[in-house]
Amino acid sequence: MFDFSSLNIVKNTNDFFVGIRKSKLGDNFEFCLPNGFDNFPEGDFDAVRNLFFKMYRTFRKFERDNLDNTRFNINKPDCQQEQDQTTLSSGGVKMQTEEGDVCVLYSKIKMIERVMEAYDELAINSIQKKVKRSEDIEYSQIHKYLDRAIYLKDNSNNDVIYVDAMDLPLSTVRYESTDLVNLYCYILDEIIEQLNSDVPDNIKARTQDIHFLAQRFKEDYLTSNQSIFGEDTFEETISILKEALDKIDKNTYYKDADYWGLYEAIETFLYGELNSEQGDGEFWGVHGFSLIWEDMCNTYFFKKHRKKICYADTDITLKGYDNSEREEEEKNRVGNRKANSGNVYGNQWVYSKTSNIPRNLSRVTEKLEWDELLCIEFDLNERTFVYSHFRYNQLERRDRNSALRRFLRPDLILETDNTIGDKNLNEATSIKIIDYKDVPLEFYKNKELHPKSAKKYKDDLVKQLTYEYALQQTHNISANVFFIPYYYDVESSTTLGELEENINLKGIKIFKANFFLIQNSYLENNQ
């Protein structure tokens, strides 16, 4: 297992990678942090360790939630990274958005995955025959141990042989495990603790048994304050575990498939090292973190403000969610309308409620859907435009068959508390437009930060103002916001974040969102 204190911390990489990889400037490894982590403490072992395990859980959840969705393409030839040195391993997964943005996810980390995959309840807890050294003597087998015996001569001149131990089959009953099982369970128990019990169901169901066996190993080999993931005890603990594994292996004579399964998992954990030279490209992490950031943010708003959501360009999964518009295997996805897009990538579904805007004046009880309101139209027919004349300016009186339409897809539209207008006919709800952006705050202060920044800066503003223009026709816009990740040093803070008062982009505000608060919401109920 690697030492968290040996990782170089890298902030704002500008290449959209979050995770661990080999340093471009040396032979050591670097931990590339998400955008907005300028204030993250360097040299803080606990902070680095905690962030690593939370990001590990985040990547695993993102993959589990989306692996069977049309958003994913798995390891196809056209899904290789453009960099020559990078290829996808068997754990590499590529996703592409509607706009063509690419996300490559390296979710596996061999040292941890092997330990969790090796767990087998039958191999650990069932009654098995194991061969161990025993001080009991079975006289019917004594002839097999003459070469190990000590020959004695007593006073009566009778030859005597002495056998101090035999290799006898002993029944290993439930909870009476070998030292190898205890060692394995100790490592697994430490991982479970760091992952906050966010582990596969077969392990989760037996955490008490695993902890019981782990404590037996700790009582025999370690002190109470020693831990695999402790800053002051990491090296010493790993050294003791290596010695214990070597001792167990030398004193275990019968080694079946169950033994080797656990042994190899332990060996990989203890002796595995970071290695990007084995065809795996990036060691662990994700290229294109923006897609994960969007899912994290949407999960937060659906959990905390679901009733206020008018529209969301997402199809996230929510535990316990029941969607009547979807097939049984997709009941827990929030998307309830097919997206108005012919693109095969990105979200094929969006979440959209019925608006308060009538479909036409003759049938005021029929309302438009929010995704229908997010439409801009260009009519190719020639016409005379009279701004104030009722006859020419009513949409329902125009022939719109030849109009070109584009359906807009902002990340989120929230209904705010205040409403205006005639509640009997055209209640003009006040709304907030939110778009999630995975960029550092400095991006909006210096658009020349990166060669591609100027174009992205311009495109983001144009799209956001277009969203506002389309919805201004029917609603009052209370706020138009870019929602960016930001590190706050108090992880337990319950504040969602704050507006950056010094930046105003043509009316668009920057909101610095509390990364850990949103991440905790994303991971809760996942244990």
C-alpha positions as CSV (number, residue, x, y, z in Angstrom):
1,M,0.0,0.0,0.0
2,F,1.3,3.5,-0.8
3,D,2.2,6.1,1.8
4,F,-0.1,9.2,1.5
5,S,2.7,11.4,2.8
6,S,4.8,10.6,-0.3
7,L,2.2,12.0,-2.8
8,N,2.9,15.4,-4.2
9,I,-0.2,17.6,-4.1
10,V,-1.1,19.3,-7.4
11,K,-3.8,22.0,-7.7
12,N,-5.5,23.3,-10.8
13,T,-3.8,21.0,-13.3
14,N,-5.6,22.6,-16.4
15,D,-5.8,19.2,-18.0
16,F,-9.0,18.1,-16.4
17,F,-7.5,15.1,-14.5
18,V,-8.4,14.4,-10.9
19,G,-6.6,11.4,-9.2
20,I,-3.1,9.9,-8.8
21,R,-0.6,9.6,-11.6
22,K,3.1,9.6,-12.2
23,S,4.6,13.0,-11.9
24,K,5.5,14.7,-15.2
25,L,8.7,16.1,-13.7
26,G,10.1,13.1,-11.8
27,D,9.7,9.5,-10.7
28,N,7.4,10.2,-7.8
29,F,3.6,10.3,-7.9
30,E,1.2,13.3,-7.6
31,F,-2.3,13.6,-6.3
32,C,-4.2,16.0,-8.6
33,L,-7.0,17.7,-6.7
34,P,-10.4,18.9,-8.0
35,N,-10.7,22.6,-9.1
36,G,-11.3,25.0,-6.3
37,F,-8.9,23.4,-3.9
38,D,-6.4,26.2,-3.7
39,N,-6.8,26.4,0.1
40,F,-6.3,22.6,0.6
41,P,-3.6,22.1,3.3
42,E,-0.4,20.6,2.0
43,G,1.5,18.2,4.1
44,D,-1.6,17.2,6.1
45,F,-1.5,13.3,6.1
46,D,-5.0,12.9,7.4
47,A,-6.5,15.4,5.0
48,V,-4.9,13.7,2.0
49,R,-5.9,10.2,3.2
50,N,-9.5,11.3,3.9
51,L,-9.8,13.0,0.5
52,F,-8.4,10.0,-1.3
53,F,-10.9,7.6,0.2
54,K,-13.8,9.9,-0.4
55,M,-12.8,10.4,-4.0
56,Y,-12.4,6.6,-4.3
57,R,-16.0,6.1,-3.1
58,T,-17.2,8.9,-5.4
59,F,-15.7,7.3,-8.5
60,R,-17.0,3.9,-7.6
61,K,-20.5,5.3,-7.1
62,F,-20.4,7.2,-10.4
63,E,-19.4,4.0,-12.2
64,R,-22.0,1.8,-10.5
65,D,-24.8,4.3,-11.2
66,N,-23.9,4.8,-14.9
67,L,-22.2,1.6,-16.1
68,D,-25.4,0.1,-17.6
69,N,-26.6,3.5,-19.0
70,T,-26.2,4.7,-22.6
71,R,-23.8,7.4,-21.3
72,F,-21.0,4.8,-21.2
73,N,-18.9,3.3,-23.8
74,I,-16.6,0.6,-22.4
75,N,-13.1,0.2,-23.6
76,K,-13.7,0.3,-27.4
77,P,-10.8,1.1,-29.8
78,D,-12.3,4.6,-30.5
79,C,-12.4,5.2,-26.7
80,Q,-8.6,5.5,-26.3
81,Q,-7.1,8.7,-25.0
82,E,-5.5,11.1,-27.5
83,Q,-2.2,11.1,-25.6
84,D,0.2,8.5,-27.0
85,Q,1.3,7.3,-23.6
86,T,-2.1,6.6,-22.3
87,T,-4.2,3.5,-23.0
88,L,-7.2,2.2,-21.1
89,S,-6.9,-0.7,-18.8
90,S,-9.6,-3.3,-18.3
91,G,-11.0,-1.0,-15.7
92,G,-11.0,2.1,-17.9
93,V,-14.4,3.4,-19.0
94,K,-15.1,6.3,-21.4
95,M,-18.2,8.5,-21.4
96,Q,-19.0,11.3,-23.9
97,T,-21.5,14.1,-23.4
98,E,-23.9,15.6,-25.9
99,E,-21.4,18.4,-26.5
100,G,-18.6,15.9,-27.2
101,D,-16.8,16.3,-23.9
102,V,-14.9,13.2,-22.9
103,C,-14.7,11.5,-19.5
104,V,-12.3,8.6,-19.0
105,L,-12.7,6.9,-15.6
106,Y,-9.9,4.8,-14.0
107,S,-11.9,3.6,-11.0
108,K,-9.8,0.6,-10.0
109,I,-7.0,0.6,-7.5
110,K,-5.5,-2.9,-7.4
111,M,-4.3,-3.0,-3.7
112,I,-7.8,-2.2,-2.4
113,E,-9.9,-4.0,-5.0
114,R,-8.0,-7.3,-4.6
115,V,-8.7,-7.3,-0.8
116,M,-12.5,-6.7,-1.3
117,E,-12.8,-9.2,-4.2
118,A,-11.1,-11.9,-2.2
119,Y,-13.7,-12.0,0.5
120,D,-15.5,-15.3,0.5
121,E,-17.9,-16.1,3.3
122,L,-17.7,-19.8,2.8
123,A,-13.9,-19.8,2.6
124,I,-13.7,-17.9,5.9
125,N,-16.5,-19.1,8.0
126,S,-17.5,-22.6,7.0
127,I,-16.0,-25.8,8.5
128,Q,-12.9,-26.8,6.6
129,K,-10.1,-29.2,7.1
130,K,-6.8,-27.4,7.5
131,V,-3.4,-28.9,8.1
132,K,-1.5,-27.2,11.0
133,R,1.3,-28.0,13.3
134,S,-0.1,-29.6,16.5
135,E,1.5,-30.7,19.8
136,D,-1.0,-33.6,19.9
137,I,0.5,-37.0,18.9
138,E,-1.4,-39.5,16.8
139,Y,0.6,-42.7,17.4
140,S,-0.8,-44.5,14.3
141,Q,1.0,-41.9,12.2
142,I,4.3,-41.9,14.2
143,H,6.2,-43.9,11.5
144,K,5.9,-40.9,9.2
145,Y,7.8,-38.7,11.6
146,L,10.9,-40.9,12.4
147,D,13.1,-38.5,10.3
148,R,12.0,-35.6,12.5
149,A,12.2,-37.4,15.8
150,I,14.8,-36.9,18.6
151,Y,16.4,-40.2,19.7
152,L,17.0,-40.5,23.5
153,K,18.6,-43.2,25.6
154,D,17.3,-43.8,29.1
155,N,19.0,-45.5,32.1
156,S,17.5,-48.9,31.2
157,N,19.2,-48.8,27.8
158,N,15.8,-48.6,26.0
159,D,15.8,-46.5,22.9
160,V,13.2,-43.7,23.1
161,I,12.1,-41.3,20.3
162,Y,10.6,-37.9,20.9
163,V,8.3,-36.1,18.5
164,D,7.4,-32.5,19.5
165,A,4.8,-31.7,16.8
166,M,2.8,-33.3,14.0
167,D,1.0,-32.0,11.0
168,L,-2.5,-33.1,11.7
169,P,-5.8,-32.2,10.1
170,L,-7.8,-30.0,12.4
171,S,-11.4,-28.9,12.0
172,T,-11.6,-25.1,11.7
173,V,-15.0,-24.2,13.0
174,R,-16.9,-20.9,12.5
175,Y,-14.9,-18.1,14.2
176,E,-12.0,-20.4,14.7
177,S,-9.9,-19.1,11.8
178,T,-6.3,-19.5,10.8
179,D,-3.9,-16.6,11.4
180,L,-4.0,-15.9,7.7
181,V,-7.8,-15.3,7.9
182,N,-7.3,-13.0,10.9
183,L,-4.6,-11.1,9.0
184,Y,-6.8,-10.7,6.0
185,C,-9.8,-9.6,8.1
186,Y,-7.6,-7.0,9.8
187,I,-6.7,-5.4,6.5
188,L,-10.3,-5.6,5.3
189,D,-11.5,-4.1,8.5
190,E,-9.2,-1.2,8.2
191,I,-10.4,-0.6,4.6
192,I,-14.0,-0.8,5.6
193,E,-13.4,1.9,8.3
194,Q,-11.8,4.3,5.8
195,L,-14.6,3.7,3.3
196,N,-17.2,4.4,6.0
197,S,-18.7,1.0,5.4
198,D,-19.4,1.8,1.7
199,V,-18.5,-1.7,0.6
200,P,-20.1,-4.5,-1.4
201,D,-23.2,-6.0,0.1
202,N,-21.6,-9.4,0.9
203,I,-18.9,-7.6,3.0
204,K,-21.4,-5.2,4.5
205,A,-23.5,-8.1,5.8
206,R,-20.5,-9.5,7.7
207,T,-18.7,-6.5,9.1
208,Q,-19.2,-7.6,12.7
209,D,-17.6,-11.0,11.9
210,I,-14.8,-9.4,10.0
211,H,-14.1,-6.9,12.9
212,F,-14.2,-9.8,15.4
213,L,-11.4,-11.7,13.5
214,A,-9.5,-8.5,12.9
215,Q,-9.4,-7.8,16.7
216,R,-8.0,-11.3,17.3
217,F,-5.1,-10.5,14.9
218,K,-4.5,-7.1,16.4
219,E,-4.4,-8.6,19.9
220,D,-1.7,-11.0,18.8
221,Y,0.5,-8.8,16.7
222,L,-0.2,-5.1,17.2
223,T,-0.6,-2.4,19.9
224,S,-3.9,-0.6,20.3
225,N,-2.8,2.6,18.6
226,Q,-1.3,1.0,15.5
227,S,-3.1,1.3,12.1
228,I,-2.4,0.8,8.5
229,F,-3.6,4.3,7.6
230,G,-2.2,6.2,10.5
231,E,0.5,8.8,9.8
232,D,2.8,7.9,12.7
233,T,2.2,4.1,12.5
234,F,1.9,3.4,8.8
235,E,5.4,2.1,8.1
236,E,5.8,0.1,11.3
237,T,2.4,-1.5,10.9
238,I,3.0,-2.5,7.3
239,S,6.4,-4.0,8.3
240,I,4.7,-6.1,11.1
241,L,2.1,-7.3,8.7
242,K,4.7,-8.4,6.2
243,E,6.6,-10.3,8.9
244,A,3.3,-12.0,10.0
245,L,2.4,-13.0,6.5
246,D,5.9,-14.5,6.0
247,K,5.7,-16.4,9.3
248,I,2.2,-17.7,8.5
249,D,3.2,-18.9,5.1
250,K,6.2,-20.8,6.4
251,N,4.2,-22.6,9.1
252,T,1.2,-23.5,6.9
253,Y,1.9,-26.8,5.1
254,Y,-1.4,-27.4,3.4
255,K,-2.3,-24.6,1.0
256,D,-5.5,-24.9,-1.0
257,A,-7.3,-22.5,-3.3
258,D,-8.9,-20.7,-0.4
259,Y,-5.5,-20.1,1.2
260,W,-3.9,-18.8,-2.0
261,G,-6.9,-16.5,-2.7
262,L,-6.4,-14.7,0.6
263,Y,-2.6,-14.9,0.5
264,E,-2.4,-13.2,-2.9
265,A,-4.9,-10.5,-1.9
266,I,-2.8,-9.7,1.2
267,E,0.5,-9.8,-0.7
268,T,-0.9,-7.4,-3.3
269,F,-2.0,-5.0,-0.6
270,L,1.3,-5.1,1.4
271,Y,3.7,-5.2,-1.5
272,G,1.8,-3.4,-4.3
273,E,3.2,-0.1,-5.4
274,L,2.0,2.7,-7.7
275,N,3.0,1.7,-11.2
276,S,2.0,3.5,-14.4
277,E,4.4,1.5,-16.6
278,Q,2.3,-1.6,-17.0
279,G,-0.1,-0.5,-19.7
280,D,-2.6,1.1,-17.4
281,G,-1.9,4.7,-18.4
282,E,-3.1,6.9,-15.5
283,F,-2.8,5.1,-12.3
284,W,-6.2,6.0,-10.7
285,G,-8.6,8.9,-11.3
286,V,-10.7,10.5,-14.0
287,H,-10.2,12.6,-17.0
288,G,-13.2,15.0,-17.3
289,F,-14.3,15.4,-13.7
290,S,-17.1,17.8,-14.8
291,L,-19.5,14.9,-15.4
292,I,-19.0,13.6,-11.9
293,W,-19.3,17.2,-10.5
294,E,-22.7,17.5,-12.3
295,D,-24.0,14.3,-10.9
296,M,-22.8,15.3,-7.4
297,C,-24.6,18.7,-7.7
298,N,-27.8,17.2,-9.1
299,T,-27.9,14.6,-6.4
300,Y,-27.7,17.3,-3.8
301,F,-30.5,19.4,-5.2
302,F,-32.8,16.4,-5.8
303,K,-32.3,15.3,-2.2
304,K,-32.6,18.8,-0.6
305,H,-34.9,20.8,-3.0
306,R,-36.7,18.3,-5.2
307,K,-40.1,20.1,-5.0
308,K,-38.5,23.3,-6.3
309,I,-36.9,21.7,-9.3
310,C,-38.6,22.7,-12.6
311,Y,-36.1,21.2,-15.0
312,A,-32.8,19.4,-14.7
313,D,-30.5,18.0,-17.5
314,T,-29.8,14.8,-15.7
315,D,-30.7,11.2,-15.3
316,I,-29.1,10.4,-12.0
317,T,-30.1,7.5,-9.8
318,L,-31.7,8.1,-6.4
319,K,-32.1,5.4,-3.7
320,G,-35.8,4.8,-3.1
321,Y,-36.9,7.0,-6.0
322,D,-39.9,5.6,-8.0
323,N,-40.3,6.9,-11.6
324,S,-43.5,5.8,-13.2
325,E,-42.2,6.9,-16.6
326,R,-39.4,4.3,-16.8
327,E,-39.1,0.5,-17.1
328,E,-38.7,-1.5,-13.9
329,E,-34.9,-1.7,-14.0
330,E,-34.7,2.1,-14.3
331,K,-37.3,3.0,-11.8
332,N,-34.8,4.8,-9.6
333,R,-33.6,7.2,-12.3
334,V,-35.0,10.7,-12.2
335,G,-35.3,11.3,-16.0
336,N,-39.0,11.5,-16.9
337,R,-39.0,12.9,-20.5
338,K,-37.0,11.9,-23.5
339,A,-34.5,14.6,-24.3
340,N,-35.2,16.7,-27.4
341,S,-31.9,15.8,-29.1
342,G,-30.8,13.3,-31.7
343,N,-27.3,12.9,-30.2
344,V,-26.5,9.3,-29.1
345,Y,-24.2,10.6,-26.3
346,G,-25.0,12.4,-23.0
347,N,-28.2,12.2,-21.1
348,Q,-31.0,10.7,-23.2
349,W,-33.5,11.6,-20.5
350,V,-34.1,14.9,-18.7
351,Y,-36.2,15.8,-15.6
352,S,-39.1,18.2,-16.5
353,K,-42.2,19.3,-14.7
354,T,-45.3,20.8,-16.1
355,S,-45.0,24.6,-16.1
356,N,-47.6,27.2,-15.3
357,I,-47.7,28.5,-18.9
358,P,-50.8,27.6,-21.0
359,R,-50.2,25.8,-24.3
360,N,-52.5,28.3,-26.0
361,L,-55.1,30.9,-24.9
362,S,-58.1,28.8,-26.1
363,R,-57.1,25.9,-23.7
364,V,-55.6,27.5,-20.7
365,T,-55.9,24.3,-18.6
366,E,-53.3,22.6,-20.8
367,K,-49.8,23.6,-19.7
368,L,-46.5,23.5,-21.4
369,E,-43.7,21.3,-20.1
370,W,-40.6,23.1,-18.9
371,D,-38.4,21.4,-21.6
372,E,-40.8,22.9,-24.1
373,L,-40.3,26.4,-22.7
374,L,-36.5,25.9,-23.2
375,C,-36.8,26.4,-26.9
376,I,-35.5,29.1,-29.2
377,E,-37.1,29.5,-32.6
378,F,-36.1,31.0,-36.0
379,D,-39.0,31.3,-38.4
380,L,-37.9,31.2,-42.1
381,N,-41.2,32.7,-43.4
382,E,-41.1,36.3,-44.5
383,R,-43.3,38.5,-42.4
384,T,-44.0,42.1,-41.4
385,F,-43.1,42.6,-37.7
386,V,-45.3,45.0,-35.9
387,Y,-44.1,45.1,-32.3
388,S,-47.3,46.3,-30.7
389,H,-50.0,44.9,-33.0
390,F,-52.0,42.1,-31.5
391,R,-52.9,40.5,-34.8
392,Y,-49.2,40.0,-35.9
393,N,-47.5,39.5,-32.6
394,Q,-49.4,36.5,-31.1
395,L,-47.4,33.3,-31.3
396,E,-50.5,31.1,-31.7
397,R,-51.6,33.1,-34.8
398,R,-48.3,32.4,-36.7
399,D,-47.6,29.5,-39.1
400,R,-44.6,27.9,-37.3
401,N,-44.3,24.7,-39.4
402,S,-41.1,25.8,-41.1
403,A,-39.5,27.3,-38.0
404,L,-36.0,26.1,-37.0
405,R,-35.9,25.1,-33.3
406,R,-33.2,24.4,-30.8
407,F,-34.0,23.1,-27.3
408,L,-31.8,24.4,-24.6
409,R,-30.5,22.3,-21.8
410,P,-29.4,24.2,-18.7
411,D,-28.2,22.1,-15.8
412,L,-30.9,23.2,-13.4
413,I,-33.9,25.5,-13.1
414,L,-35.2,26.1,-9.5
415,E,-38.4,27.8,-8.5
416,T,-37.9,30.5,-6.0
417,D,-40.3,31.6,-3.3
418,N,-41.8,34.8,-4.8
419,T,-44.2,34.7,-7.7
420,I,-45.8,37.5,-9.7
421,G,-48.7,37.8,-12.2
422,D,-52.3,36.7,-12.5
423,K,-52.5,33.3,-10.7
424,N,-55.7,32.5,-12.6
425,L,-54.1,32.7,-16.0
426,N,-50.4,33.2,-16.3
427,E,-48.7,32.9,-13.0
428,A,-45.2,34.1,-13.7
429,T,-43.0,32.1,-11.3
430,S,-39.7,33.6,-10.2
431,I,-36.9,31.1,-11.1
432,K,-33.2,30.7,-10.7
433,I,-31.0,29.3,-13.5
434,I,-28.0,27.2,-12.4
435,D,-25.2,25.8,-14.6
436,Y,-22.5,23.6,-13.0
437,K,-19.0,24.5,-14.1
438,D,-15.9,22.5,-13.2
439,V,-13.4,25.4,-13.3
440,P,-11.4,27.3,-10.7
441,L,-12.4,30.7,-9.6
442,E,-9.4,32.1,-11.3
443,F,-10.9,31.1,-14.6
444,Y,-13.4,34.0,-14.4
445,K,-10.8,36.4,-13.3
446,N,-8.3,35.6,-16.0
447,K,-9.8,34.1,-19.2
448,E,-6.3,33.7,-20.6
449,L,-5.5,31.1,-17.9
450,H,-5.3,28.3,-20.5
451,P,-5.1,28.3,-24.3
452,K,-8.6,27.1,-24.6
453,S,-10.0,29.3,-21.8
454,A,-11.0,32.3,-23.9
455,K,-13.3,30.3,-26.2
456,K,-14.8,28.4,-23.3
457,Y,-15.3,31.6,-21.4
458,K,-17.2,33.2,-24.3
459,D,-19.2,30.1,-25.1
460,D,-20.3,29.6,-21.4
461,L,-21.5,33.2,-21.2
462,V,-23.4,33.0,-24.5
463,K,-25.2,29.8,-23.5
464,Q,-26.1,31.1,-20.1
465,L,-27.5,34.3,-21.4
466,T,-29.4,32.4,-24.0
467,Y,-31.0,30.3,-21.3
468,E,-32.0,33.5,-19.5
469,Y,-33.4,35.1,-22.7
470,A,-35.6,32.1,-23.5
471,L,-37.1,31.9,-20.0
472,Q,-37.5,35.7,-19.7
473,Q,-40.4,35.4,-22.1
474,T,-42.6,33.7,-19.5
475,H,-40.9,34.0,-16.1
476,N,-39.1,36.4,-13.8
477,I,-35.4,35.5,-13.5
478,S,-34.3,36.0,-9.9
479,A,-30.7,34.8,-10.4
480,N,-28.4,33.4,-13.1
481,V,-25.5,31.4,-11.6
482,F,-22.4,29.5,-12.4
483,F,-22.0,26.9,-9.7
484,I,-18.3,26.0,-9.2
485,P,-16.5,23.6,-6.7
486,Y,-14.7,25.2,-3.8
487,Y,-12.8,23.9,-0.8
488,Y,-13.8,25.1,2.6
489,D,-11.5,24.1,5.4
490,V,-14.3,23.1,7.8
491,E,-15.6,19.9,6.3
492,S,-18.5,19.6,8.7
493,S,-19.9,23.0,7.6
494,T,-23.6,23.0,6.7
495,T,-23.3,26.1,4.5
496,L,-23.8,25.4,0.8
497,G,-21.4,28.1,-0.1
498,E,-21.3,31.8,-1.0
499,L,-21.5,34.2,-4.0
500,E,-18.3,35.7,-5.2
501,E,-19.2,39.4,-4.8
502,N,-16.3,40.7,-6.9
503,I,-17.3,39.0,-10.1
504,N,-20.4,39.8,-12.2
505,L,-20.4,38.5,-15.8
506,K,-23.2,40.5,-17.6
507,G,-25.5,39.7,-14.7
508,I,-24.3,36.1,-14.2
509,K,-23.1,35.4,-10.6
510,I,-20.4,33.0,-9.5
511,F,-21.4,30.7,-6.6
512,K,-18.5,29.0,-4.7
513,A,-20.2,25.7,-3.7
514,N,-19.0,23.7,-0.7
515,F,-17.4,20.7,-2.3
516,F,-17.5,18.4,0.8
517,L,-21.1,19.2,1.7
518,I,-22.2,18.3,-1.8
519,Q,-20.0,15.2,-1.9
520,N,-21.3,14.0,1.5
521,S,-24.9,14.3,0.1
522,Y,-23.8,12.3,-3.0
523,L,-22.4,9.5,-0.9
524,E,-25.0,9.4,1.9
525,N,-27.4,6.4,2.0
526,N,-24.8,4.6,-0.1
527,Q,-23.2,2.8,2.9
